[in-house]
Amino acid sequence: MMRILILLLIAFVCGSIGASLAGASKKGCLTSIVLGFIGALIGSWLSDKLHIGDLFYFRGIPVLWSIIGSALFVAVINLISGGNSRR
């Protein structure tokens, strides 16, 4: 049970940082966790394709690539949806 909570916390932090880097602040907790997990998948895939390892793993999660993957995912979503500006 504790391992799951730690993984959720890491995903939350990575997703929050990634969303902030992409300019999408004020996301909810659940959204940040989902972004963190999606970012880990995208980041791991990207690092594998580029043959670049991660410098910082925590509990088996590539933290740096998770943040990069989250930021890329949010940026693509913002491009597709037309950004996050309100009128």
Jmol script that loads the backbone (N, CA, C; Angstrom):
load data "model"
ATOM      1  N   MET A   1       0.821  -1.193   0.000  1.00  0.00           N
ATOM      2  CA  MET A   1       0.000   0.000   0.000  1.00  0.00           C
ATOM      3  C   MET A   1       0.868   1.261   0.000  1.00  0.00           C
ATOM      4  N   MET A   2       1.951   1.236   0.783  1.00  0.00           N
ATOM      5  CA  MET A   2       2.825   2.400   0.859  1.00  0.00           C
ATOM      6  C   MET A   2       3.510   2.663  -0.475  1.00  0.00           C
ATOM      7  N   ARG A   3       3.870   1.606  -1.201  1.00  0.00           N
ATOM      8  CA  ARG A   3       4.516   1.753  -2.500  1.00  0.00           C
ATOM      9  C   ARG A   3       3.590   2.465  -3.492  1.00  0.00           C
ATOM     10  N   ILE A   4       2.312   2.137  -3.452  1.00  0.00           N
ATOM     11  CA  ILE A   4       1.347   2.769  -4.346  1.00  0.00           C
ATOM     12  C   ILE A   4       1.223   4.256  -4.025  1.00  0.00           C
ATOM     13  N   LEU A   5       1.188   4.595  -2.747  1.00  0.00           N
ATOM     14  CA  LEU A   5       1.103   5.996  -2.358  1.00  0.00           C
ATOM     15  C   LEU A   5       2.344   6.780  -2.794  1.00  0.00           C
ATOM     16  N   ILE A   6       3.507   6.150  -2.681  1.00  0.00           N
ATOM     17  CA  ILE A   6       4.740   6.804  -3.115  1.00  0.00           C
ATOM     18  C   ILE A   6       4.727   7.001  -4.626  1.00  0.00           C
ATOM     19  N   LEU A   7       4.271   6.004  -5.385  1.00  0.00           N
ATOM     20  CA  LEU A   7       4.188   6.142  -6.837  1.00  0.00           C
ATOM     21  C   LEU A   7       3.206   7.238  -7.237  1.00  0.00           C
ATOM     22  N   LEU A   8       2.080   7.324  -6.546  1.00  0.00           N
ATOM     23  CA  LEU A   8       1.114   8.387  -6.826  1.00  0.00           C
ATOM     24  C   LEU A   8       1.693   9.769  -6.516  1.00  0.00           C
ATOM     25  N   LEU A   9       2.453   9.859  -5.441  1.00  0.00           N
ATOM     26  CA  LEU A   9       3.071  11.128  -5.081  1.00  0.00           C
ATOM     27  C   LEU A   9       4.111  11.544  -6.123  1.00  0.00           C
ATOM     28  N   ILE A  10       4.923  10.599  -6.579  1.00  0.00           N
ATOM     29  CA  ILE A  10       5.925  10.893  -7.610  1.00  0.00           C
ATOM     30  C   ILE A  10       5.228  11.313  -8.901  1.00  0.00           C
ATOM     31  N   ALA A  11       4.176  10.602  -9.278  1.00  0.00           N
ATOM     32  CA  ALA A  11       3.427  10.950 -10.492  1.00  0.00           C
ATOM     33  C   ALA A  11       2.812  12.331 -10.365  1.00  0.00           C
ATOM     34  N   PHE A  12       2.298  12.661  -9.186  1.00  0.00           N
ATOM     35  CA  PHE A  12       1.717  13.976  -8.949  1.00  0.00           C
ATOM     36  C   PHE A  12       2.757  15.078  -9.126  1.00  0.00           C
ATOM     37  N   VAL A  13       3.921  14.904  -8.524  1.00  0.00           N
ATOM     38  CA  VAL A  13       4.975  15.915  -8.610  1.00  0.00           C
ATOM     39  C   VAL A  13       5.455  16.068 -10.050  1.00  0.00           C
ATOM     40  N   CYS A  14       5.714  14.952 -10.726  1.00  0.00           N
ATOM     41  CA  CYS A  14       6.179  15.008 -12.119  1.00  0.00           C
ATOM     42  C   CYS A  14       5.127  15.629 -13.030  1.00  0.00           C
ATOM     43  N   GLY A  15       3.880  15.256 -12.852  1.00  0.00           N
ATOM     44  CA  GLY A  15       2.799  15.817 -13.663  1.00  0.00           C
ATOM     45  C   GLY A  15       2.600  17.294 -13.414  1.00  0.00           C
ATOM     46  N   SER A  16       2.704  17.713 -12.166  1.00  0.00           N
ATOM     47  CA  SER A  16       2.548  19.128 -11.830  1.00  0.00           C
ATOM     48  C   SER A  16       3.664  19.969 -12.429  1.00  0.00           C
ATOM     49  N   ILE A  17       4.891  19.500 -12.308  1.00  0.00           N
ATOM     50  CA  ILE A  17       6.028  20.232 -12.871  1.00  0.00           C
ATOM     51  C   ILE A  17       5.931  20.271 -14.392  1.00  0.00           C
ATOM     52  N   GLY A  18       5.592  19.136 -15.002  1.00  0.00           N
ATOM     53  CA  GLY A  18       5.455  19.084 -16.458  1.00  0.00           C
ATOM     54  C   GLY A  18       4.369  20.016 -16.971  1.00  0.00           C
ATOM     55  N   ALA A  19       3.240  20.052 -16.283  1.00  0.00           N
ATOM     56  CA  ALA A  19       2.148  20.946 -16.687  1.00  0.00           C
ATOM     57  C   ALA A  19       2.544  22.404 -16.523  1.00  0.00           C
ATOM     58  N   SER A  20       3.257  22.713 -15.458  1.00  0.00           N
ATOM     59  CA  SER A  20       3.711  24.087 -15.244  1.00  0.00           C
ATOM     60  C   SER A  20       4.700  24.515 -16.319  1.00  0.00           C
ATOM     61  N   LEU A  21       5.596  23.625 -16.703  1.00  0.00           N
ATOM     62  CA  LEU A  21       6.563  23.936 -17.758  1.00  0.00           C
ATOM     63  C   LEU A  21       5.879  24.185 -19.098  1.00  0.00           C
ATOM     64  N   ALA A  22       4.791  23.482 -19.333  1.00  0.00           N
ATOM     65  CA  ALA A  22       4.064  23.634 -20.602  1.00  0.00           C
ATOM     66  C   ALA A  22       3.068  24.795 -20.552  1.00  0.00           C
ATOM     67  N   GLY A  23       2.958  25.455 -19.418  1.00  0.00           N
ATOM     68  CA  GLY A  23       2.086  26.612 -19.315  1.00  0.00           C
ATOM     69  C   GLY A  23       0.664  26.307 -18.918  1.00  0.00           C
ATOM     70  N   ALA A  24       0.408  25.130 -18.419  1.00  0.00           N
ATOM     71  CA  ALA A  24      -0.949  24.759 -18.005  1.00  0.00           C
ATOM     72  C   ALA A  24      -0.968  24.600 -16.491  1.00  0.00           C
ATOM     73  N   SER A  25      -1.014  25.700 -15.791  1.00  0.00           N
ATOM     74  CA  SER A  25      -1.020  25.643 -14.341  1.00  0.00           C
ATOM     75  C   SER A  25      -2.439  25.431 -13.824  1.00  0.00           C
ATOM     76  N   LYS A  26      -2.543  25.249 -12.537  1.00  0.00           N
ATOM     77  CA  LYS A  26      -3.814  25.060 -11.839  1.00  0.00           C
ATOM     78  C   LYS A  26      -4.573  23.823 -12.303  1.00  0.00           C
ATOM     79  N   LYS A  27      -3.859  22.727 -12.448  1.00  0.00           N
ATOM     80  CA  LYS A  27      -4.486  21.439 -12.722  1.00  0.00           C
ATOM     81  C   LYS A  27      -4.824  20.792 -11.389  1.00  0.00           C
ATOM     82  N   GLY A  28      -5.783  19.918 -11.387  1.00  0.00           N
ATOM     83  CA  GLY A  28      -6.163  19.238 -10.166  1.00  0.00           C
ATOM     84  C   GLY A  28      -5.204  18.115  -9.814  1.00  0.00           C
ATOM     85  N   CYS A  29      -5.383  17.572  -8.647  1.00  0.00           N
ATOM     86  CA  CYS A  29      -4.509  16.509  -8.146  1.00  0.00           C
ATOM     87  C   CYS A  29      -4.590  15.265  -9.036  1.00  0.00           C
ATOM     88  N   LEU A  30      -5.785  14.844  -9.354  1.00  0.00           N
ATOM     89  CA  LEU A  30      -5.958  13.653 -10.180  1.00  0.00           C
ATOM     90  C   LEU A  30      -5.406  13.871 -11.584  1.00  0.00           C
ATOM     91  N   THR A  31      -5.618  15.052 -12.127  1.00  0.00           N
ATOM     92  CA  THR A  31      -5.086  15.366 -13.456  1.00  0.00           C
ATOM     93  C   THR A  31      -3.570  15.331 -13.447  1.00  0.00           C
ATOM     94  N   SER A  32      -2.957  15.860 -12.409  1.00  0.00           N
ATOM     95  CA  SER A  32      -1.498  15.852 -12.310  1.00  0.00           C
ATOM     96  C   SER A  32      -0.955  14.432 -12.192  1.00  0.00           C
ATOM     97  N   ILE A  33      -1.647  13.580 -11.462  1.00  0.00           N
ATOM     98  CA  ILE A  33      -1.221  12.186 -11.330  1.00  0.00           C
ATOM     99  C   ILE A  33      -1.290  11.478 -12.684  1.00  0.00           C
ATOM    100  N   VAL A  34      -2.386  11.687 -13.394  1.00  0.00           N
ATOM    101  CA  VAL A  34      -2.536  11.077 -14.719  1.00  0.00           C
ATOM    102  C   VAL A  34      -1.458  11.606 -15.663  1.00  0.00           C
ATOM    103  N   LEU A  35      -1.208  12.912 -15.624  1.00  0.00           N
ATOM    104  CA  LEU A  35      -0.159  13.500 -16.456  1.00  0.00           C
ATOM    105  C   LEU A  35       1.210  12.913 -16.118  1.00  0.00           C
ATOM    106  N   GLY A  36       1.448  12.656 -14.845  1.00  0.00           N
ATOM    107  CA  GLY A  36       2.711  12.057 -14.431  1.00  0.00           C
ATOM    108  C   GLY A  36       2.891  10.656 -14.987  1.00  0.00           C
ATOM    109  N   PHE A  37       1.840   9.842 -14.952  1.00  0.00           N
ATOM    110  CA  PHE A  37       1.935   8.490 -15.495  1.00  0.00           C
ATOM    111  C   PHE A  37       2.058   8.502 -17.014  1.00  0.00           C
ATOM    112  N   ILE A  38       1.277   9.348 -17.677  1.00  0.00           N
ATOM    113  CA  ILE A  38       1.391   9.460 -19.135  1.00  0.00           C
ATOM    114  C   ILE A  38       2.766   9.997 -19.510  1.00  0.00           C
ATOM    115  N   GLY A  39       3.243  10.968 -18.741  1.00  0.00           N
ATOM    116  CA  GLY A  39       4.580  11.508 -18.973  1.00  0.00           C
ATOM    117  C   GLY A  39       5.661  10.466 -18.807  1.00  0.00           C
ATOM    118  N   ALA A  40       5.503   9.564 -17.836  1.00  0.00           N
ATOM    119  CA  ALA A  40       6.475   8.492 -17.651  1.00  0.00           C
ATOM    120  C   ALA A  40       6.494   7.559 -18.858  1.00  0.00           C
ATOM    121  N   LEU A  41       5.320   7.270 -19.394  1.00  0.00           N
ATOM    122  CA  LEU A  41       5.260   6.415 -20.583  1.00  0.00           C
ATOM    123  C   LEU A  41       5.887   7.095 -21.795  1.00  0.00           C
ATOM    124  N   ILE A  42       5.508   8.344 -22.026  1.00  0.00           N
ATOM    125  CA  ILE A  42       6.043   9.081 -23.173  1.00  0.00           C
ATOM    126  C   ILE A  42       7.542   9.310 -23.007  1.00  0.00           C
ATOM    127  N   GLY A  43       7.943   9.725 -21.823  1.00  0.00           N
ATOM    128  CA  GLY A  43       9.357   9.991 -21.567  1.00  0.00           C
ATOM    129  C   GLY A  43      10.223   8.751 -21.685  1.00  0.00           C
ATOM    130  N   SER A  44       9.742   7.629 -21.179  1.00  0.00           N
ATOM    131  CA  SER A  44      10.502   6.381 -21.292  1.00  0.00           C
ATOM    132  C   SER A  44      10.632   5.950 -22.744  1.00  0.00           C
ATOM    133  N   TRP A  45       9.546   6.079 -23.488  1.00  0.00           N
ATOM    134  CA  TRP A  45       9.582   5.738 -24.909  1.00  0.00           C
ATOM    135  C   TRP A  45      10.556   6.643 -25.658  1.00  0.00           C
ATOM    136  N   LEU A  46      10.492   7.941 -25.368  1.00  0.00           N
ATOM    137  CA  LEU A  46      11.352   8.910 -26.034  1.00  0.00           C
ATOM    138  C   LEU A  46      12.828   8.681 -25.696  1.00  0.00           C
ATOM    139  N   SER A  47      13.128   8.426 -24.433  1.00  0.00           N
ATOM    140  CA  SER A  47      14.518   8.187 -24.050  1.00  0.00           C
ATOM    141  C   SER A  47      15.048   6.895 -24.664  1.00  0.00           C
ATOM    142  N   ASP A  48      14.168   5.910 -24.834  1.00  0.00           N
ATOM    143  CA  ASP A  48      14.568   4.661 -25.478  1.00  0.00           C
ATOM    144  C   ASP A  48      14.875   4.891 -26.955  1.00  0.00           C
ATOM    145  N   LYS A  49      14.043   5.685 -27.627  1.00  0.00           N
ATOM    146  CA  LYS A  49      14.253   5.966 -29.051  1.00  0.00           C
ATOM    147  C   LYS A  49      15.494   6.819 -29.287  1.00  0.00           C
ATOM    148  N   LEU A  50      15.781   7.723 -28.356  1.00  0.00           N
ATOM    149  CA  LEU A  50      16.949   8.597 -28.492  1.00  0.00           C
ATOM    150  C   LEU A  50      18.222   7.983 -27.902  1.00  0.00           C
ATOM    151  N   HIS A  51      18.076   6.817 -27.275  1.00  0.00           N
ATOM    152  CA  HIS A  51      19.187   6.111 -26.623  1.00  0.00           C
ATOM    153  C   HIS A  51      19.870   6.987 -25.577  1.00  0.00           C
ATOM    154  N   ILE A  52      19.042   7.669 -24.795  1.00  0.00           N
ATOM    155  CA  ILE A  52      19.534   8.520 -23.712  1.00  0.00           C
ATOM    156  C   ILE A  52      18.953   7.985 -22.409  1.00  0.00           C
ATOM    157  N   GLY A  53      19.807   7.718 -21.474  1.00  0.00           N
ATOM    158  CA  GLY A  53      19.339   7.244 -20.177  1.00  0.00           C
ATOM    159  C   GLY A  53      18.904   8.397 -19.287  1.00  0.00           C
ATOM    160  N   ASP A  54      18.241   8.069 -18.207  1.00  0.00           N
ATOM    161  CA  ASP A  54      17.813   9.084 -17.258  1.00  0.00           C
ATOM    162  C   ASP A  54      18.865   9.224 -16.173  1.00  0.00           C
ATOM    163  N   LEU A  55      19.016  10.424 -15.685  1.00  0.00           N
ATOM    164  CA  LEU A  55      19.992  10.676 -14.641  1.00  0.00           C
ATOM    165  C   LEU A  55      19.446  10.406 -13.255  1.00  0.00           C
ATOM    166  N   PHE A  56      18.139  10.452 -13.113  1.00  0.00           N
ATOM    167  CA  PHE A  56      17.541  10.350 -11.790  1.00  0.00           C
ATOM    168  C   PHE A  56      16.335   9.425 -11.808  1.00  0.00           C
ATOM    169  N   TYR A  57      16.488   8.262 -11.198  1.00  0.00           N
ATOM    170  CA  TYR A  57      15.383   7.322 -11.015  1.00  0.00           C
ATOM    171  C   TYR A  57      14.980   7.341  -9.552  1.00  0.00           C
ATOM    172  N   PHE A  58      13.695   7.261  -9.304  1.00  0.00           N
ATOM    173  CA  PHE A  58      13.206   7.133  -7.942  1.00  0.00           C
ATOM    174  C   PHE A  58      12.159   6.036  -7.922  1.00  0.00           C
ATOM    175  N   ARG A  59      12.441   4.979  -7.207  1.00  0.00           N
ATOM    176  CA  ARG A  59      11.555   3.813  -7.128  1.00  0.00           C
ATOM    177  C   ARG A  59      11.250   3.240  -8.509  1.00  0.00           C
ATOM    178  N   GLY A  60      12.238   3.272  -9.387  1.00  0.00           N
ATOM    179  CA  GLY A  60      12.079   2.698 -10.718  1.00  0.00           C
ATOM    180  C   GLY A  60      11.412   3.611 -11.732  1.00  0.00           C
ATOM    181  N   ILE A  61      11.097   4.847 -11.349  1.00  0.00           N
ATOM    182  CA  ILE A  61      10.447   5.788 -12.256  1.00  0.00           C
ATOM    183  C   ILE A  61      11.494   6.785 -12.750  1.00  0.00           C
ATOM    184  N   PRO A  62      11.616   6.936 -14.061  1.00  0.00           N
ATOM    185  CA  PRO A  62      12.558   7.930 -14.591  1.00  0.00           C
ATOM    186  C   PRO A  62      11.987   9.339 -14.419  1.00  0.00           C
ATOM    187  N   VAL A  63      12.378  10.006 -13.363  1.00  0.00           N
ATOM    188  CA  VAL A  63      11.753  11.266 -12.964  1.00  0.00           C
ATOM    189  C   VAL A  63      11.950  12.357 -14.021  1.00  0.00           C
ATOM    190  N   LEU A  64      13.173  12.547 -14.483  1.00  0.00           N
ATOM    191  CA  LEU A  64      13.431  13.609 -15.453  1.00  0.00           C
ATOM    192  C   LEU A  64      12.641  13.403 -16.736  1.00  0.00           C
ATOM    193  N   TRP A  65      12.625  12.185 -17.250  1.00  0.00           N
ATOM    194  CA  TRP A  65      11.886  11.903 -18.478  1.00  0.00           C
ATOM    195  C   TRP A  65      10.378  11.942 -18.252  1.00  0.00           C
ATOM    196  N   SER A  66       9.928  11.673 -17.041  1.00  0.00           N
ATOM    197  CA  SER A  66       8.505  11.798 -16.735  1.00  0.00           C
ATOM    198  C   SER A  66       8.069  13.254 -16.803  1.00  0.00           C
ATOM    199  N   ILE A  67       8.906  14.137 -16.303  1.00  0.00           N
ATOM    200  CA  ILE A  67       8.597  15.569 -16.363  1.00  0.00           C
ATOM    201  C   ILE A  67       8.602  16.043 -17.814  1.00  0.00           C
ATOM    202  N   ILE A  68       9.615  15.633 -18.572  1.00  0.00           N
ATOM    203  CA  ILE A  68       9.700  16.017 -19.984  1.00  0.00           C
ATOM    204  C   ILE A  68       8.504  15.467 -20.761  1.00  0.00           C
ATOM    205  N   GLY A  69       8.160  14.202 -20.526  1.00  0.00           N
ATOM    206  CA  GLY A  69       7.016  13.599 -21.199  1.00  0.00           C
ATOM    207  C   GLY A  69       5.710  14.281 -20.848  1.00  0.00           C
ATOM    208  N   SER A  70       5.545  14.654 -19.588  1.00  0.00           N
ATOM    209  CA  SER A  70       4.335  15.370 -19.171  1.00  0.00           C
ATOM    210  C   SER A  70       4.236  16.726 -19.848  1.00  0.00           C
ATOM    211  N   ALA A  71       5.354  17.441 -19.896  1.00  0.00           N
ATOM    212  CA  ALA A  71       5.361  18.755 -20.539  1.00  0.00           C
ATOM    213  C   ALA A  71       5.039  18.632 -22.027  1.00  0.00           C
ATOM    214  N   LEU A  72       5.617  17.641 -22.686  1.00  0.00           N
ATOM    215  CA  LEU A  72       5.327  17.428 -24.107  1.00  0.00           C
ATOM    216  C   LEU A  72       3.862  17.069 -24.327  1.00  0.00           C
ATOM    217  N   PHE A  73       3.320  16.214 -23.480  1.00  0.00           N
ATOM    218  CA  PHE A  73       1.926  15.798 -23.612  1.00  0.00           C
ATOM    219  C   PHE A  73       0.982  16.984 -23.425  1.00  0.00           C
ATOM    220  N   VAL A  74       1.236  17.800 -22.404  1.00  0.00           N
ATOM    221  CA  VAL A  74       0.388  18.970 -22.161  1.00  0.00           C
ATOM    222  C   VAL A  74       0.511  19.963 -23.312  1.00  0.00           C
ATOM    223  N   ALA A  75       1.726  20.147 -23.827  1.00  0.00           N
ATOM    224  CA  ALA A  75       1.918  21.080 -24.946  1.00  0.00           C
ATOM    225  C   ALA A  75       1.154  20.615 -26.179  1.00  0.00           C
ATOM    226  N   VAL A  76       1.182  19.325 -26.467  1.00  0.00           N
ATOM    227  CA  VAL A  76       0.446  18.794 -27.617  1.00  0.00           C
ATOM    228  C   VAL A  76      -1.058  18.936 -27.406  1.00  0.00           C
ATOM    229  N   ILE A  77      -1.533  18.645 -26.211  1.00  0.00           N
ATOM    230  CA  ILE A  77      -2.960  18.799 -25.908  1.00  0.00           C
ATOM    231  C   ILE A  77      -3.381  20.260 -26.057  1.00  0.00           C
ATOM    232  N   ASN A  78      -2.539  21.188 -25.588  1.00  0.00           N
ATOM    233  CA  ASN A  78      -2.853  22.617 -25.731  1.00  0.00           C
ATOM    234  C   ASN A  78      -2.875  23.034 -27.195  1.00  0.00           C
ATOM    235  N   LEU A  79      -1.970  22.495 -28.000  1.00  0.00           N
ATOM    236  CA  LEU A  79      -1.974  22.804 -29.424  1.00  0.00           C
ATOM    237  C   LEU A  79      -3.226  22.279 -30.107  1.00  0.00           C
ATOM    238  N   ILE A  80      -3.624  21.068 -29.766  1.00  0.00           N
ATOM    239  CA  ILE A  80      -4.801  20.456 -30.380  1.00  0.00           C
ATOM    240  C   ILE A  80      -6.077  21.184 -29.944  1.00  0.00           C
ATOM    241  N   SER A  81      -6.161  21.517 -28.673  1.00  0.00           N
ATOM    242  CA  SER A  81      -7.390  22.133 -28.154  1.00  0.00           C
ATOM    243  C   SER A  81      -7.426  23.645 -28.340  1.00  0.00           C
ATOM    244  N   GLY A  82      -6.384  24.220 -28.860  1.00  0.00           N
ATOM    245  CA  GLY A  82      -6.363  25.654 -29.088  1.00  0.00           C
ATOM    246  C   GLY A  82      -5.856  26.449 -27.912  1.00  0.00           C
ATOM    247  N   GLY A  83      -5.131  25.817 -26.998  1.00  0.00           N
ATOM    248  CA  GLY A  83      -4.577  26.529 -25.863  1.00  0.00           C
ATOM    249  C   GLY A  83      -5.509  26.521 -24.677  1.00  0.00           C
ATOM    250  N   ASN A  84      -5.052  27.143 -23.624  1.00  0.00           N
ATOM    251  CA  ASN A  84      -5.856  27.180 -22.402  1.00  0.00           C
ATOM    252  C   ASN A  84      -6.260  28.590 -22.033  1.00  0.00           C
ATOM    253  N   SER A  85      -6.345  29.480 -23.028  1.00  0.00           N
ATOM    254  CA  SER A  85      -6.750  30.853 -22.724  1.00  0.00           C
ATOM    255  C   SER A  85      -8.260  30.934 -22.590  1.00  0.00           C
ATOM    256  N   ARG A  86      -8.680  31.793 -21.679  1.00  0.00           N
ATOM    257  CA  ARG A  86     -10.125  31.985 -21.457  1.00  0.00           C
ATOM    258  C   ARG A  86     -10.515  33.349 -21.965  1.00  0.00           C
ATOM    259  N   ARG A  87     -11.710  33.441 -22.485  1.00  0.00           N
ATOM    260  CA  ARG A  87     -12.210  34.712 -23.002  1.00  0.00           C
ATOM    261  C   ARG A  87     -13.371  35.188 -22.193  1.00  0.00           C
TER     262      ARG A  87
END
end "model"
wireframe off; spacefill off
backbone 0.3
color backbone group
